[in-house]
């Protein structure tokens, strides 16, 4: 619990520090401070518009900021990204009074909505000229506090601070009391008293539900916030009881293994003696060919060897008598030869049969002991065979499954939609085709798992389905690992955005002359820094898009959109490289295609990725064609070029993450290899399809479809981070290099 508490404390300190840093990035802008000072001396609407423009530009790339306000020294809001706040008087508010000297954080509730204010002073040449206010979205704070990883089913994280009256108030909702934001703590002695008193300890207490809990306290000194992590004592005791049961089971298992081992060593001693006894009885019956296979390397081994020698001597004696009998009668000899031939044939047939039995046993052992879930059913799916791997994965025993229908709610199946099973049975039973895919099943204990499944039909001589063989592999852990990897990429990319945005802002300020006029060489260096930061932001946005698409968090917001206008906008952004390479662009859009209900941001990203690749990987004076036609139920788009093409050996990897063809790595070293992966994900999530045809050194053609009825609206908490506008901005910065103190037109990243 102490580790969990420390982890949450670190996350919260990072979150609060970031809120203060964003505020200070606003209050430190030189142009904003000089405009505010000028406004104090002579208020004009033009100066208000200038300040509003600056803070809007500062807010747009930061999704966590809901609002930025600027007040004068009298506490009047003179500029805000929310026009409704302009003119508001906050001179008697605590956050205004305390923000005149240094930056602070305040938790407030306005109109039933929780808000976090970061406030700090505008200082110019040592003079206080106003206060900056940023309203921070609390979704990230709520996520950190609501994360109960490592705290079981009853664990909870609470944060609070003392009010001016000395009372303890909660800063976020409680897990079991969602309406507790800014409510007063009523207990006279509680873990939160220790936390806010700066005492970091672990103690037993009674929580607000009246439950016995074990609590750990932490104190965020810089923000005067206390943190308590707690878990019910009853859950801790349950875990201990489970451990006791586990130890008891292990003890019983040890006793059983000891008994089996004792039995095994006893048999090692008595088995050779039993073999000698049985050999003696067989020899007494005249069976001199009875084998004695004793290899103990002791006295019993010597005795067994003596028995074998005695049997050979007796056999030789009998053979001598038999030869004399053969010499006496020719007829008996012929009869014996005929009999021996028959015996040889029987012996040969016996060896063949034994070999078949051994082969079948090897097959059974191989199937029985593999870790995959293997079942064999009749043509109707009734289970005839089930291996040990199936028992381990599903938790069902063979006796429970044999004779039941595979993949139903009676055993491990029935978790997929009805249409899925209809398609599966049609493919393997009617079409007699091999089925491969992923499926969600349920174990005997009720827990669900994801599996990779392959099913083949076994046909008889009449080409009729006689048996079905299914092989299933549990991929739940592999899926979880992939999800964790995506989350790691998302978190890492998200953390990179703030420092990269800071570099970009300061680069813009330097190029704009906010820090004074730059020398030509300094101007060139700053351009290089600014251009590199934009390229890095493009990579970060691409990684964020991949993470958001894979997690299903991207929202789809269909709007009436004209494809022709959308395509022209993308081509306009690519005009510079098109003109430099003297490329021929041939667009052809069906005139009867009207407005489509599609998400313009997502579809623009598809066109941007396909056309950017076509322009980038087509040599000079090449040709790019864009055709848009319509069918009954869908719109068909074709983008073709006369570029480098894709090597045949790598064509099956085109839509994989980070793929770039070997033939273009030296020609175009820049690129993330994520564009086509994102394009495919957008098209398929919109109900369309995408495919391609290519030949190396001749060109590539991509086709994709969009449902004519449009895209279905989907709720989500993220939009797509644009990489096309960054590409355009990079192009414009390259145009401006060498032009003294000239900066590109600012656009939203």
Secondary structure as GFF3:
##gff-version 3
##sequence-region A 1 749
A	DSSP	alpha_helix	2	27	.	.	.	ID=ss1
A	DSSP	alpha_helix	30	41	.	.	.	ID=ss2
A	DSSP	alpha_helix	45	60	.	.	.	ID=ss3
A	DSSP	beta_strand	65	71	.	.	.	ID=ss4
A	DSSP	beta_strand	77	80	.	.	.	ID=ss5
A	DSSP	three_ten_helix	83	85	.	.	.	ID=ss6
A	DSSP	alpha_helix	94	98	.	.	.	ID=ss7
A	DSSP	beta_strand	104	110	.	.	.	ID=ss8
A	DSSP	beta_strand	113	124	.	.	.	ID=ss9
A	DSSP	beta_strand	127	136	.	.	.	ID=ss10
A	DSSP	alpha_helix	139	146	.	.	.	ID=ss11
A	DSSP	beta_strand	156	162	.	.	.	ID=ss12
A	DSSP	beta_strand	168	170	.	.	.	ID=ss13
A	DSSP	alpha_helix	191	196	.	.	.	ID=ss14
A	DSSP	beta_strand	202	206	.	.	.	ID=ss15
A	DSSP	beta_strand	212	220	.	.	.	ID=ss16
A	DSSP	three_ten_helix	221	223	.	.	.	ID=ss17
A	DSSP	beta_strand	225	232	.	.	.	ID=ss18
A	DSSP	alpha_helix	233	284	.	.	.	ID=ss19
A	DSSP	alpha_helix	299	328	.	.	.	ID=ss20
A	DSSP	alpha_helix	330	369	.	.	.	ID=ss21
A	DSSP	beta_strand	373	378	.	.	.	ID=ss22
A	DSSP	beta_strand	383	386	.	.	.	ID=ss23
A	DSSP	alpha_helix	388	394	.	.	.	ID=ss24
A	DSSP	alpha_helix	398	401	.	.	.	ID=ss25
A	DSSP	alpha_helix	418	425	.	.	.	ID=ss26
A	DSSP	pi_helix	426	430	.	.	.	ID=ss27
A	DSSP	beta_strand	435	442	.	.	.	ID=ss28
A	DSSP	beta_strand	448	459	.	.	.	ID=ss29
A	DSSP	beta_strand	465	474	.	.	.	ID=ss30
A	DSSP	alpha_helix	476	511	.	.	.	ID=ss31
A	DSSP	alpha_helix	520	551	.	.	.	ID=ss32
A	DSSP	beta_strand	559	561	.	.	.	ID=ss33
A	DSSP	alpha_helix	563	573	.	.	.	ID=ss34
A	DSSP	alpha_helix	575	581	.	.	.	ID=ss35
A	DSSP	beta_strand	584	589	.	.	.	ID=ss36
A	DSSP	beta_strand	596	598	.	.	.	ID=ss37
A	DSSP	alpha_helix	600	616	.	.	.	ID=ss38
A	DSSP	beta_strand	623	630	.	.	.	ID=ss39
A	DSSP	beta_strand	634	641	.	.	.	ID=ss40
A	DSSP	three_ten_helix	648	653	.	.	.	ID=ss41
A	DSSP	three_ten_helix	662	664	.	.	.	ID=ss42
A	DSSP	alpha_helix	675	685	.	.	.	ID=ss43
A	DSSP	beta_strand	690	695	.	.	.	ID=ss44
A	DSSP	beta_strand	699	707	.	.	.	ID=ss45
A	DSSP	alpha_helix	724	736	.	.	.	ID=ss46
###
